[in-house]
Amino acid sequence: MIYYQCGGAISPKNQTFIIRETDDILYEYLKQGELCYVFNSRQTGKSTTANSVMEKLRSDEIKYVYIDVTELITKSEKSLYYKKQKSEEDIYDILFEGITNKIWEKLKLPEDYYVQWQSKYSDRQSSPRKKFQDFIDQILLPNITDKFIVFLDEIDWLFDVKFLVDDLFTLIRVFYNQRQKYNRLVFCFLGVATPDELINSSKTTPFNIGESIELSGFTFEQVQKPLGRGLTETVDDPDATLQEILKWTNGQPFLTQKLCSIVVRDSESRNPDIRQLVKENLIINSDEAANNSHFTYIRKRFLEHNPDQLRTRLNIYKEILQSENGINSNDNPAEIELRLTGLVKKELNQLKVLNPIYEQVFNLDWVESELNQLSVKKEVKKTLILLIKAFKNKILEQGRLWKASYMGINTSFLQFVLLNIELPLATLFSTLWIPEICLILFLALMLFKQFKLKILEFCIFSNILLLILVFFARNLIVEHSIFTRGLLAFVFALVLLTSNIFNQSNNN
């Protein structure tokens, strides 16, 4: 029997559910009608806290609805929007219609009542937001006598669809400003976010008026009974084992459950060596550490979110690792972003690594490696820009020859087009793997050697293809698919081939 739950929201009925002080704080704020938000890194117990609060609301017969926004706006729908196959209006409609339907299900009103209300809007030109506000005014409020809590989880999923977030938050700010009318409607947001992502405008955001709920790690008193019970058949002293586990995890919810499960699964002694188990299962064992979704998320968040701040984040984290007692916190955007990876904590205005496991998995060698890669990428990008500039000059030079002798190309227009694709090209090519480029370049050389195209035909064809693919790549690159990267590598191969042909032509 699997006792511990490693990942995912834990139900209050689960035997490893742990009650935290923040559960009661959030519950009281929501009962008082306060807008609340719980923002922290992944797998820190945000959704579990929501489950705990919802259980209390259910006991007090207070109505609520839990909405995971990733179920409303799916990845495929985002992709269609990026590719211009769905409009802003479509995305608005999906979000507000989804929230409306979830609330309707909770109200348990007759279906024909809903159909009748929907039919009023069949011929209207009302915006999705206006329709949602009418639903709140005409359906929700008349059918509730007490508070109605709306939990919106994974709210950060919407952040890359900026117009949607701004509009949703503006509407919630309207509800707050007219709280005498909407005092029974209460919102609670959960997710991974920074103030910069939330507060676009102090006049529209609800996050400078709501209550922020801070989640802290588990304490020994909190985990002693629920987690200790699972160790009783495996170890002689569950309390001592738990205390040693907490030294390594510092109460991080996912890692604490994970390490408990490792003790039960792998310990060959009734007095387990926690240090050795951590080393073997989470630090040295590449299958466990490198492929662990928890570590993968931290790595991805650290390296890919807000890439402009990456070097700053790496240097701050390096400084923290090199210090004995942490470094002074300035609460700047890079520091806040670093905290949202989950790697570090702020304690008494000091930034410290959250726990020894993180300190050893994401160690100084890892930081130095990433800093070196960043430097290489910077040099590659700089080199590519120089190559593209050289290629652009070759195109313009050839364009002048074409203008004089063959087809009257407008050189000024050609220069304008090349100037506008120069930086996007460098950015796109810098995301490719060099082996892919080399392989596809080799294949392209073989193909074009086989088909003896005339120089002019090949140049015109390859450059038209280049412009077309760069245009479509802006949509395709969002998903970073292998197909996309291969396509771009092929374009790059054509660029090099074309440049090579120009050189041969000039030499002849």
GIZIFEN-V827339 format. One record per residue. N is the residue number from 1. PHI is phi as a letter, one per 30 degrees, with the letter a starting at -180 (* if undefined). PSI is psi in whole degrees, 0 to 359 (* if undefined). BURIAL is 1 if it has 9 or more other C-alpha atoms within 8 Angstrom, else 0. Layout:
# GIZIFEN-V827339
n->N phi->PHI psi->PSI burial->BURIAL
n->N phi->PHI psi->PSI burial->BURIAL
This chain:
# GIZIFEN-V827339
n->1 phi->* psi->131 burial->0
n->2 phi->d psi->116 burial->0
n->3 phi->d psi->317 burial->0
n->4 phi->c psi->148 burial->1
n->5 phi->c psi->112 burial->1
n->6 phi->c psi->93 burial->0
n->7 phi->j psi->152 burial->0
n->8 phi->i psi->159 burial->0
n->9 phi->d psi->136 burial->1
n->10 phi->c psi->131 burial->1
n->11 phi->d psi->147 burial->1
n->12 phi->e psi->341 burial->1
n->13 phi->d psi->350 burial->0
n->14 phi->d psi->142 burial->0
n->15 phi->d psi->341 burial->0
n->16 phi->c psi->11 burial->1
n->17 phi->d psi->134 burial->1
n->18 phi->c psi->124 burial->0
n->19 phi->d psi->130 burial->0
n->20 phi->c psi->155 burial->1
n->21 phi->e psi->326 burial->0
n->22 phi->d psi->334 burial->1
n->23 phi->d psi->314 burial->1
n->24 phi->d psi->322 burial->1
n->25 phi->d psi->313 burial->1
n->26 phi->d psi->317 burial->1
n->27 phi->e psi->315 burial->1
n->28 phi->d psi->318 burial->0
n->29 phi->d psi->315 burial->1
n->30 phi->d psi->322 burial->1
n->31 phi->d psi->328 burial->0
n->32 phi->d psi->357 burial->0
n->33 phi->i psi->18 burial->1
n->34 phi->d psi->136 burial->1
n->35 phi->d psi->131 burial->1
n->36 phi->b psi->154 burial->1
n->37 phi->b psi->138 burial->1
n->38 phi->c psi->101 burial->1
n->39 phi->c psi->125 burial->1
n->40 phi->a psi->178 burial->1
n->41 phi->d psi->172 burial->1
n->42 phi->d psi->149 burial->0
n->43 phi->h psi->44 burial->1
n->44 phi->c psi->5 burial->1
n->45 phi->j psi->20 burial->1
n->46 phi->d psi->309 burial->1
n->47 phi->d psi->328 burial->1
n->48 phi->d psi->320 burial->1
n->49 phi->d psi->318 burial->1
n->50 phi->d psi->318 burial->1
n->51 phi->d psi->318 burial->1
n->52 phi->d psi->315 burial->1
n->53 phi->d psi->319 burial->1
n->54 phi->d psi->326 burial->1
n->55 phi->d psi->320 burial->1
n->56 phi->d psi->318 burial->1
n->57 phi->d psi->320 burial->1
n->58 phi->d psi->318 burial->1
n->59 phi->d psi->326 burial->0
n->60 phi->c psi->6 burial->0
n->61 phi->h psi->38 burial->0
n->62 phi->c psi->128 burial->1
n->63 phi->d psi->147 burial->1
n->64 phi->a psi->166 burial->1
n->65 phi->b psi->136 burial->1
n->66 phi->c psi->126 burial->0
n->67 phi->b psi->120 burial->1
n->68 phi->c psi->111 burial->1
n->69 phi->d psi->342 burial->1
n->70 phi->d psi->341 burial->1
n->71 phi->d psi->341 burial->0
n->72 phi->d psi->306 burial->1
n->73 phi->c psi->100 burial->1
n->74 phi->d psi->168 burial->0
n->75 phi->d psi->320 burial->0
n->76 phi->d psi->324 burial->0
n->77 phi->d psi->322 burial->1
n->78 phi->e psi->315 burial->1
n->79 phi->d psi->318 burial->1
n->80 phi->d psi->324 burial->1
n->81 phi->d psi->315 burial->1
n->82 phi->d psi->326 burial->1
n->83 phi->d psi->9 burial->1
n->84 phi->i psi->20 burial->0
n->85 phi->c psi->351 burial->0
n->86 phi->b psi->140 burial->1
n->87 phi->d psi->170 burial->0
n->88 phi->e psi->320 burial->0
n->89 phi->d psi->321 burial->0
n->90 phi->d psi->315 burial->0
n->91 phi->d psi->318 burial->1
n->92 phi->e psi->311 burial->1
n->93 phi->d psi->318 burial->1
n->94 phi->d psi->315 burial->1
n->95 phi->d psi->304 burial->1
n->96 phi->d psi->325 burial->1
n->97 phi->d psi->321 burial->1
n->98 phi->d psi->315 burial->1
n->99 phi->d psi->317 burial->1
n->100 phi->e psi->313 burial->1
n->101 phi->d psi->320 burial->0
n->102 phi->d psi->318 burial->1
n->103 phi->d psi->318 burial->1
n->104 phi->e psi->317 burial->1
n->105 phi->e psi->323 burial->0
n->106 phi->d psi->326 burial->1
n->107 phi->d psi->334 burial->0
n->108 phi->h psi->44 burial->0
n->109 phi->d psi->160 burial->0
n->110 phi->e psi->141 burial->0
n->111 phi->d psi->322 burial->0
n->112 phi->d psi->333 burial->0
n->113 phi->d psi->317 burial->0
n->114 phi->d psi->317 burial->1
n->115 phi->d psi->318 burial->0
n->116 phi->d psi->317 burial->0
n->117 phi->d psi->318 burial->0
n->118 phi->d psi->323 burial->0
n->119 phi->d psi->335 burial->0
n->120 phi->d psi->338 burial->0
n->121 phi->c psi->4 burial->1
n->122 phi->d psi->324 burial->0
n->123 phi->c psi->5 burial->0
n->124 phi->d psi->157 burial->0
n->125 phi->c psi->30 burial->0
n->126 phi->d psi->143 burial->0
n->127 phi->d psi->156 burial->0
n->128 phi->e psi->322 burial->1
n->129 phi->d psi->316 burial->1
n->130 phi->d psi->319 burial->0
n->131 phi->d psi->319 burial->1
n->132 phi->d psi->317 burial->1
n->133 phi->d psi->321 burial->0
n->134 phi->d psi->322 burial->1
n->135 phi->d psi->316 burial->1
n->136 phi->d psi->314 burial->1
n->137 phi->d psi->317 burial->1
n->138 phi->c psi->335 burial->0
n->139 phi->c psi->305 burial->1
n->140 phi->d psi->301 burial->1
n->141 phi->e psi->319 burial->1
n->142 phi->d psi->344 burial->0
n->143 phi->c psi->12 burial->0
n->144 phi->b psi->147 burial->0
n->145 phi->c psi->344 burial->0
n->146 phi->b psi->191 burial->0
n->147 phi->d psi->147 burial->1
n->148 phi->b psi->115 burial->1
n->149 phi->c psi->130 burial->1
n->150 phi->c psi->113 burial->1
n->151 phi->c psi->121 burial->1
n->152 phi->c psi->103 burial->1
n->153 phi->c psi->157 burial->1
n->154 phi->h psi->39 burial->1
n->155 phi->d psi->335 burial->1
n->156 phi->d psi->344 burial->0
n->157 phi->d psi->336 burial->0
n->158 phi->c psi->353 burial->1
n->159 phi->d psi->333 burial->1
n->160 phi->d psi->359 burial->0
n->161 phi->c psi->74 burial->0
n->162 phi->e psi->318 burial->0
n->163 phi->d psi->327 burial->0
n->164 phi->d psi->315 burial->1
n->165 phi->d psi->313 burial->1
n->166 phi->e psi->317 burial->1
n->167 phi->d psi->319 burial->0
n->168 phi->d psi->314 burial->0
n->169 phi->d psi->325 burial->1
n->170 phi->d psi->318 burial->1
n->171 phi->d psi->318 burial->1
n->172 phi->d psi->327 burial->1
n->173 phi->d psi->323 burial->1
n->174 phi->d psi->315 burial->0
n->175 phi->e psi->320 burial->1
n->176 phi->d psi->316 burial->1
n->177 phi->d psi->334 burial->0
n->178 phi->c psi->43 burial->0
n->179 phi->d psi->342 burial->0
n->180 phi->d psi->324 burial->0
n->181 phi->d psi->322 burial->0
n->182 phi->c psi->25 burial->1
n->183 phi->d psi->344 burial->1
n->184 phi->d psi->347 burial->1
n->185 phi->c psi->119 burial->1
n->186 phi->b psi->137 burial->1
n->187 phi->c psi->145 burial->1
n->188 phi->b psi->122 burial->1
n->189 phi->c psi->140 burial->1
n->190 phi->b psi->142 burial->1
n->191 phi->l psi->193 burial->1
n->192 phi->c psi->113 burial->1
n->193 phi->a psi->158 burial->1
n->194 phi->c psi->158 burial->1
n->195 phi->e psi->323 burial->0
n->196 phi->d psi->326 burial->0
n->197 phi->d psi->337 burial->0
n->198 phi->c psi->324 burial->1
n->199 phi->c psi->80 burial->1
n->200 phi->d psi->320 burial->1
n->201 phi->b psi->131 burial->0
n->202 phi->d psi->343 burial->0
n->203 phi->d psi->340 burial->0
n->204 phi->c psi->333 burial->1
n->205 phi->d psi->143 burial->1
n->206 phi->d psi->357 burial->1
n->207 phi->d psi->2 burial->1
n->208 phi->c psi->9 burial->0
n->209 phi->b psi->343 burial->0
n->210 phi->d psi->179 burial->1
n->211 phi->c psi->125 burial->1
n->212 phi->d psi->127 burial->0
n->213 phi->c psi->116 burial->1
n->214 phi->c psi->129 burial->0
n->215 phi->c psi->133 burial->1
n->216 phi->c psi->168 burial->0
n->217 phi->d psi->165 burial->1
n->218 phi->d psi->145 burial->1
n->219 phi->c psi->166 burial->0
n->220 phi->d psi->318 burial->1
n->221 phi->d psi->325 burial->0
n->222 phi->d psi->323 burial->1
n->223 phi->c psi->349 burial->1
n->224 phi->e psi->310 burial->1
n->225 phi->d psi->305 burial->0
n->226 phi->d psi->322 burial->1
n->227 phi->c psi->330 burial->1
n->228 phi->d psi->327 burial->1
n->229 phi->e psi->325 burial->0
n->230 phi->d psi->348 burial->1
n->231 phi->c psi->349 burial->1
n->232 phi->d psi->327 burial->1
n->233 phi->d psi->352 burial->0
n->234 phi->c psi->325 burial->1
n->235 phi->b psi->158 burial->1
n->236 phi->d psi->325 burial->0
n->237 phi->b psi->85 burial->0
n->238 phi->e psi->322 burial->1
n->239 phi->d psi->314 burial->0
n->240 phi->d psi->321 burial->0
n->241 phi->d psi->317 burial->1
n->242 phi->d psi->318 burial->1
n->243 phi->d psi->322 burial->1
n->244 phi->d psi->322 burial->1
n->245 phi->d psi->316 burial->1
n->246 phi->d psi->331 burial->1
n->247 phi->d psi->326 burial->1
n->248 phi->d psi->326 burial->1
n->249 phi->c psi->342 burial->1
n->250 phi->h psi->32 burial->1
n->251 phi->i psi->9 burial->1
n->252 phi->d psi->122 burial->1
n->253 phi->e psi->309 burial->1
n->254 phi->d psi->311 burial->1
n->255 phi->d psi->327 burial->1
n->256 phi->d psi->312 burial->1
n->257 phi->d psi->320 burial->1
n->258 phi->d psi->314 burial->1
n->259 phi->d psi->325 burial->1
n->260 phi->d psi->317 burial->1
n->261 phi->d psi->326 burial->1
n->262 phi->d psi->320 burial->1
n->263 phi->e psi->313 burial->1
n->264 phi->d psi->321 burial->1
n->265 phi->d psi->319 burial->0
n->266 phi->c psi->346 burial->0
n->267 phi->d psi->129 burial->1
n->268 phi->c psi->1 burial->0
n->269 phi->b psi->151 burial->0
n->270 phi->d psi->357 burial->0
n->271 phi->b psi->75 burial->0
n->272 phi->d psi->146 burial->1
n->273 phi->c psi->97 burial->0
n->274 phi->d psi->321 burial->1
n->275 phi->e psi->314 burial->0
n->276 phi->d psi->321 burial->0
n->277 phi->d psi->320 burial->1
n->278 phi->d psi->314 burial->1
n->279 phi->d psi->314 burial->1
n->280 phi->d psi->323 burial->1
n->281 phi->c psi->332 burial->1
n->282 phi->c psi->342 burial->1
n->283 phi->c psi->308 burial->1
n->284 phi->d psi->316 burial->0
n->285 phi->d psi->106 burial->1
n->286 phi->d psi->325 burial->1
n->287 phi->d psi->321 burial->0
n->288 phi->d psi->317 burial->1
n->289 phi->d psi->306 burial->1
n->290 phi->d psi->326 burial->0
n->291 phi->c psi->0 burial->1
n->292 phi->d psi->123 burial->1
n->293 phi->e psi->330 burial->0
n->294 phi->d psi->309 burial->0
n->295 phi->d psi->324 burial->1
n->296 phi->d psi->317 burial->1
n->297 phi->d psi->314 burial->1
n->298 phi->e psi->314 burial->1
n->299 phi->d psi->315 burial->0
n->300 phi->d psi->314 burial->1
n->301 phi->d psi->316 burial->1
n->302 phi->d psi->314 burial->1
n->303 phi->d psi->334 burial->0
n->304 phi->c psi->337 burial->0
n->305 phi->d psi->132 burial->0
n->306 phi->h psi->65 burial->0
n->307 phi->e psi->336 burial->0
n->308 phi->d psi->336 burial->0
n->309 phi->c psi->2 burial->0
n->310 phi->e psi->312 burial->1
n->311 phi->d psi->319 burial->1
n->312 phi->d psi->316 burial->0
n->313 phi->d psi->314 burial->1
n->314 phi->d psi->319 burial->1
n->315 phi->d psi->322 burial->0
n->316 phi->d psi->313 burial->1
n->317 phi->d psi->321 burial->1
n->318 phi->d psi->317 burial->1
n->319 phi->d psi->321 burial->1
n->320 phi->d psi->315 burial->1
n->321 phi->d psi->326 burial->1
n->322 phi->d psi->348 burial->0
n->323 phi->c psi->153 burial->0
n->324 phi->d psi->323 burial->0
n->325 phi->c psi->20 burial->0
n->326 phi->i psi->181 burial->1
n->327 phi->b psi->160 burial->1
n->328 phi->d psi->138 burial->0
n->329 phi->c psi->136 burial->1
n->330 phi->c psi->356 burial->0
n->331 phi->h psi->33 burial->0
n->332 phi->d psi->165 burial->0
n->333 phi->e psi->321 burial->0
n->334 phi->d psi->322 burial->1
n->335 phi->d psi->315 burial->1
n->336 phi->d psi->318 burial->1
n->337 phi->d psi->320 burial->1
n->338 phi->d psi->319 burial->1
n->339 phi->d psi->327 burial->1
n->340 phi->d psi->350 burial->1
n->341 phi->d psi->339 burial->1
n->342 phi->j psi->352 burial->1
n->343 phi->d psi->327 burial->1
n->344 phi->b psi->161 burial->1
n->345 phi->b psi->157 burial->1
n->346 phi->c psi->122 burial->1
n->347 phi->b psi->117 burial->0
n->348 phi->h psi->46 burial->0
n->349 phi->i psi->20 burial->0
n->350 phi->c psi->138 burial->1
n->351 phi->c psi->126 burial->1
n->352 phi->b psi->156 burial->1
n->353 phi->d psi->137 burial->1
n->354 phi->d psi->318 burial->1
n->355 phi->a psi->166 burial->1
n->356 phi->d psi->332 burial->1
n->357 phi->d psi->310 burial->1
n->358 phi->d psi->321 burial->1
n->359 phi->d psi->329 burial->1
n->360 phi->c psi->328 burial->0
n->361 phi->d psi->313 burial->1
n->362 phi->c psi->71 burial->1
n->363 phi->c psi->187 burial->1
n->364 phi->d psi->325 burial->0
n->365 phi->d psi->319 burial->0
n->366 phi->d psi->316 burial->0
n->367 phi->d psi->313 burial->1
n->368 phi->d psi->320 burial->0
n->369 phi->d psi->316 burial->0
n->370 phi->d psi->322 burial->1
n->371 phi->d psi->321 burial->1
n->372 phi->d psi->317 burial->0
n->373 phi->d psi->322 burial->0
n->374 phi->d psi->320 burial->1
n->375 phi->d psi->319 burial->0
n->376 phi->d psi->315 burial->0
n->377 phi->d psi->322 burial->1
n->378 phi->d psi->317 burial->0
n->379 phi->d psi->321 burial->0
n->380 phi->d psi->315 burial->1
n->381 phi->d psi->318 burial->1
n->382 phi->d psi->317 burial->0
n->383 phi->d psi->318 burial->0
n->384 phi->d psi->320 burial->1
n->385 phi->d psi->319 burial->1
n->386 phi->d psi->319 burial->0
n->387 phi->d psi->317 burial->0
n->388 phi->d psi->323 burial->1
n->389 phi->d psi->318 burial->1
n->390 phi->d psi->318 burial->0
n->391 phi->d psi->320 burial->1
n->392 phi->d psi->317 burial->1
n->393 phi->d psi->323 burial->0
n->394 phi->d psi->317 burial->1
n->395 phi->d psi->314 burial->0
n->396 phi->d psi->320 burial->1
n->397 phi->d psi->316 burial->0
n->398 phi->d psi->325 burial->1
n->399 phi->d psi->322 burial->1
n->400 phi->d psi->322 burial->1
n->401 phi->d psi->317 burial->1
n->402 phi->d psi->318 burial->1
n->403 phi->d psi->320 burial->1
n->404 phi->d psi->326 burial->0
n->405 phi->c psi->345 burial->0
n->406 phi->b psi->298 burial->0
n->407 phi->b psi->14 burial->0
n->408 phi->h psi->46 burial->0
n->409 phi->d psi->139 burial->1
n->410 phi->d psi->104 burial->0
n->411 phi->d psi->327 burial->1
n->412 phi->d psi->318 burial->0
n->413 phi->d psi->317 burial->0
n->414 phi->e psi->318 burial->1
n->415 phi->d psi->319 burial->1
n->416 phi->d psi->314 burial->0
n->417 phi->d psi->313 burial->0
n->418 phi->d psi->322 burial->1
n->419 phi->d psi->323 burial->0
n->420 phi->d psi->339 burial->0
n->421 phi->c psi->357 burial->1
n->422 phi->e psi->306 burial->1
n->423 phi->d psi->315 burial->0
n->424 phi->e psi->320 burial->0
n->425 phi->d psi->313 burial->1
n->426 phi->d psi->319 burial->1
n->427 phi->d psi->315 burial->1
n->428 phi->d psi->314 burial->1
n->429 phi->d psi->330 burial->1
n->430 phi->d psi->348 burial->1
n->431 phi->d psi->352 burial->0
n->432 phi->d psi->159 burial->1
n->433 phi->d psi->135 burial->0
n->434 phi->e psi->318 burial->0
n->435 phi->e psi->321 burial->0
n->436 phi->d psi->314 burial->1
n->437 phi->d psi->314 burial->1
n->438 phi->d psi->317 burial->0
n->439 phi->d psi->311 burial->0
n->440 phi->d psi->326 burial->1
n->441 phi->d psi->317 burial->1
n->442 phi->d psi->314 burial->0
n->443 phi->d psi->318 burial->0
n->444 phi->d psi->319 burial->1
n->445 phi->d psi->318 burial->1
n->446 phi->d psi->317 burial->0
n->447 phi->d psi->312 burial->0
n->448 phi->d psi->342 burial->1
n->449 phi->d psi->325 burial->0
n->450 phi->d psi->314 burial->0
n->451 phi->c psi->109 burial->0
n->452 phi->d psi->84 burial->0
n->453 phi->d psi->150 burial->0
n->454 phi->d psi->149 burial->0
n->455 phi->e psi->312 burial->0
n->456 phi->d psi->317 burial->0
n->457 phi->d psi->315 burial->0
n->458 phi->d psi->318 burial->1
n->459 phi->d psi->313 burial->1
n->460 phi->d psi->312 burial->0
n->461 phi->d psi->311 burial->0
n->462 phi->d psi->323 burial->1
n->463 phi->d psi->327 burial->1
n->464 phi->d psi->316 burial->0
n->465 phi->d psi->320 burial->1
n->466 phi->e psi->310 burial->1
n->467 phi->d psi->319 burial->0
n->468 phi->d psi->313 burial->0
n->469 phi->d psi->324 burial->1
n->470 phi->d psi->321 burial->1
n->471 phi->d psi->312 burial->0
n->472 phi->d psi->334 burial->0
n->473 phi->d psi->334 burial->1
n->474 phi->d psi->328 burial->0
n->475 phi->d psi->318 burial->1
n->476 phi->d psi->325 burial->1
n->477 phi->d psi->341 burial->1
n->478 phi->e psi->322 burial->0
n->479 phi->c psi->354 burial->0
n->480 phi->h psi->40 burial->0
n->481 phi->d psi->159 burial->0
n->482 phi->d psi->322 burial->0
n->483 phi->e psi->314 burial->0
n->484 phi->d psi->312 burial->1
n->485 phi->d psi->322 burial->1
n->486 phi->d psi->320 burial->1
n->487 phi->d psi->314 burial->1
n->488 phi->d psi->324 burial->1
n->489 phi->d psi->322 burial->1
n->490 phi->d psi->319 burial->1
n->491 phi->d psi->315 burial->1
n->492 phi->d psi->321 burial->1
n->493 phi->d psi->319 burial->1
n->494 phi->d psi->321 burial->1
n->495 phi->e psi->312 burial->1
n->496 phi->d psi->319 burial->0
n->497 phi->d psi->316 burial->1
n->498 phi->d psi->315 burial->1
n->499 phi->d psi->320 burial->1
n->500 phi->d psi->320 burial->0
n->501 phi->d psi->320 burial->1
n->502 phi->e psi->316 burial->1
n->503 phi->d psi->315 burial->0
n->504 phi->d psi->318 burial->0
n->505 phi->d psi->316 burial->0
n->506 phi->d psi->323 burial->0
n->507 phi->d psi->326 burial->0
n->508 phi->d psi->* burial->0
